[in-house]
Amino acid sequence: MSEESNELQPNYELPTVELAAKVANLPTKPGIYQFKNENNTIIYIGKAKSLRNRVRSYFQNRPMDAKTKALITKIVDVEVIVTDSEVEALILENNLIKQFKPRYNILLKDDRTYPYIRITNEEYPRIFSTRTVIRDGSKYFGPYTDNRYLYYLLKTLRTIFPLRSCELPLTDSTIAEHKYKVCLDYHIKKCEGPCEGFVNRAYYNEYISQSIKILNGRTKEVEILLEAKMEELAEQLKFEEAAALRNRLLHLKEYTAKQKVMTTDLVDRDVFALSRDDDDACAVIFVIRDGKMIGKRHFYISNSIAQTDEHIIQHIVEKWYMETDFIPEEIVISHEPEQQEFLNDILVKKRGGVVTITIPKVGDKKKLIVMAITNADFLLRELHLQQAAKENALPRGVASLQRDLRLEKPPRRIECFDNSHFQGTEYVSSMVVFSDGRPKKSDYRKFKIHVEGNDDFAAMQEVVSRRYTRVLEEKTELPDLIMIDGGKGQLSAACAVLETLGLMGKIPVIGLAKRLEEIFLPNQSDAILLPKTSTSLRLLQAVRDEAHRFAITYHRLLRDKRTFQTELTSIMGIGEKTAQKLLITLGSVENIRNTAEADIAALTGEKAARAIKQYFETLAAEAMEE
């Protein structure tokens, strides 16, 4: 790129002189860059082979997609982290995106955490499935989207090779010390007893190396090795061992026969294809080894309308090889990556050999791309159907409540109020929210109520007034149903406030009296009694009980704080912790009064001890005067 082409684009002037200087002096080494907005929030994280060239490219006079144009207008600052290589930059970028979730980065959605097959980094390795990747030198294969295939594959490996299933920390030294004994697997010929030294490490690890070939899809190589070994044993007249090997070979061929043949050239390749529909996208990956498909995975990308195909496919390929240890010799993709040179460099370094990235236009490889796109199209349609069904589906309790209360629309959001006090003191109210029949604790609210005496109606009016006055002022979401914990009196008090606010008639309101579980409606003298087994009643009870629990919890908190206001905490300079320490150590206020100042000072310090003694001396003097 020439020096002239690095001139900053006039339409996107850097907001500060400091930022312009920082961009101009960035290093040319690999690393990651973080763009920040005016609130110092990270809005985009990227990696680069040359940080200076990459960051400056955002401000050059060149065609840009909608996302980049929007991003540039928000950039106020940039920070960089220099790494030793492009691979390190990619790993760091991936980790930081997961941590900060910047607004302008692609965030891939997967159905769940898929399992891997792990081969442990031990002298006598174990093979098992796991969902947790620990970078301790172990080898990982996968992830596997089909659990049945995963367990069939593990079963096949253990049938072909007598691998240990125990978790013993086997080493040559522990075996030599005879620390372990063979288990049942040895006696039923599922393991050859490495724990007692019946097979040495080299012999056992030959099984592991052949298992790795199968996991990498190199089943043909293993078949050739087993056939050669079987013939060798037969020539040595070791017919029983040859027969056992023949059975293993048959199991391997049975497993191979179930794999779908994709190509006839027996080449290892991964196929990446992208399908898009409005604001959603789906990427599908086919894993092909020796011309046979051994795995498939997909990712969903939401809010992708501002992202280019090239940017998404680049991100998908990078993420895939961040999670996968094996890199094939050929990668077939549906779109040209955004930074193909960068991508090719990191793949070559990680593989330790040549990697060919192909974007086919015709032929068998193009058919693979078409097949992958067809799968992605299907998954996108399925996603949209699931989203539509989820949006329209009503939980059973909500649907039943709409029917039983004859509501115009389903009560997806219910707000319930309850009061709590002790003989008119520490008056509090709670509001809990249930969304689609489930507690939405982030929307819970608690209130200190300012009423005199034991007036539950006035308390209900205050909390309802405070809640919905604020809702109307801030124009936040109104509920589909307001629920009052109480009978006709509490309901009438709440309705009077709602009438004043102009909400009466717009939002259904009910009261639930606990004694007979009667449901009261405004302006109706007769209560509704639902069967005790009713789904609607159970939902209302759950809402009411949660409001009661929340109110009681808040009331007790305030009461406990008030109760601890002992005689000691009224002394200037004595806080709750000091008072608590004195009471625990000395037992009572009377004992503290009679304790020597020096002994109190050992617990609280001289200043606090002097204040305490002066307080009690003053009280004693006042008592004498009286």
Steps between C-alpha positions, in 0.01 A plus 500: 500500500648841399546789744238703308238230556556525876370858513211535745157533346371858530143383568616321815720748685653373822321669792812605692859590429605245761322218317649607166848490654432163660381348170800641312743348749355153537750213464518293183507177701213249531248541780145601584338845502201618706284791383324695777212748496450824695398300811831309490307183410663250265284488185722292271796265535708390202831332426765596250823384341612864512315711755586834341387404150183329622381782727582770243304307237176590681558866417603463134301605198362158401163326462355402839209293620227648721645352819844656446352841418292493819799378701730779382260772616513358856881460536651736756804302615701193405713269712727225370668190641808381310549122462787287373303346213175510304387178673540661842304803375216276383486316834505827696232654278275198549539511880440876525189486282357232730582715803380844385240411230557823300202637314653490151661155522328188372365290786432143393215308659518127539227270628711381794848398605582196287713215635852414389701179513804549719824299494683583820863605519619203709752219463204266453235732349126467554230573241161638605241768419500841668340843464789677675818578307812513720817606323739263682648328197198273448370449146138593419285386210166649413279661597236236424148626435345153505530332839396163365781509244747607770417207727495261205848623405632454855344154518662413166843611620472293818380200301787522252768588755523370861535848654488555874186662643631554855620833639815363665805730471704238316872560452789261443614558859160433663463184290847382601406553865191275452266762640196386300312182411309415184125557501206318339581649156815287490314179576236561230778589252409869464841609633842336487604604851757779462445573874689177586750529214346228282559736202772765487455866425611483134260214428207681669576832329487328160129451571473872582674605175266279297200643688619850406511396134138383521392822674672695223309295244806299385316170528654358181850523647389314813330229290824443308700480825256252658486282188881485482526411869229235467681331208827513695340326800344235274838427340643454851215252569360727771148435382321606820667842500440532124129422552475770769661747262263392223202579726641845570546557127138401435380753760710770335360419154148506642565847641655619171205369298261724696688816403354694209729515196525861379790483251704232329840670527551398869621853590457659844303823474265726694208666321361836617179648358288799594127565454326830580141611546436865590665565837594136574773278361606139543836340427542123451828308521551153349800304633623260231783254555618248239207615285243412769299733720584442866331807649279805446442817701312827460500852646228767505586868456234754600494874417716425199340735248788751529769230466647392166514134393879527489520625860267229634673211319840626621374500859341154468820339364712666770269387779487143367876458495530666841303203638642226278852363516503325161525715188448319167702562188203656320227743609202555273293814567198666340632860516840664487622588852551863595870447585592189303874558520487539878278192529726291280809603700359395837364171362832410340686577824257299710500202260871512435440444131322627192128585528301568183192726526264437208186686388362261234283615209432163335558127554473265799625758748231742388246223565631474856448874546145475360423213738633700797298809396187283471557382857555858618178614325308223675645592841410866448139412413489275807637783716233742374225245566630443853516874565145550371371210708678634809360849453146372452505218754337576832592318820212286619442698819486834314256364241280352775500828692391693191213255452385487864511877555360571150786737417524659155869414466725249678653626829861448393619764747344497847589754769398415856507719815514404868555690827686401814537666844518431875231681696519788257881535510754441222220515241621365164347386172626270230431466131594179322476432127422174324571482127342209311429326829856532638653744751689787340711605799680780319168690497416450868461820705478572875357812667519665840146616577426825684164448671400550862376206700369171370331616175532230234272681256701824512822297458359327192396834352845645556694215338265476199512877453879514521545207263271607216567872525863416426405255222293771328775760541774273365271334242618153596317172446152464651387162633231282348354434846530678836455274802437615857567272796180555698122516482244762398645777717854483363367457144271807532790707635720405203219561248441853636862587424490340154183700424680821591794407274269419208597133494175350628342299221822489303669238720309212667526501881422220743532431871580159651382445858704234674240350739279335237719579193219724371567707189336845510437718194424875506131592535395138551360388834540130442843341507630241254593165650724284284558128564803437722652289223458782244815600313379861512465498879840340546658778293323770701604334826862484383495872415331595829736284710805648328374856568442407865847345532667803344311744727571297816870474414529878459297567816719268708814666366379843612376367834831327571687821428273693737519233772878522509487870588608419859587749770861469393448618141351825630846590638694731269774304319362153579372312193315173458817289465656640817174459694461145375859415599449635853169320550641168377811529721348647818147363478279801577486880522507475882825301487650760265396775746687322783813413299818701555590752229834326434325169432255667261791676327657161430191420294415835339799730535558782748286767328189282479551370856522858634176591317319197645613570858412869468153403376432274799651754743268769361199270542604425858540872577157581355347221711661645816359846426153356460 
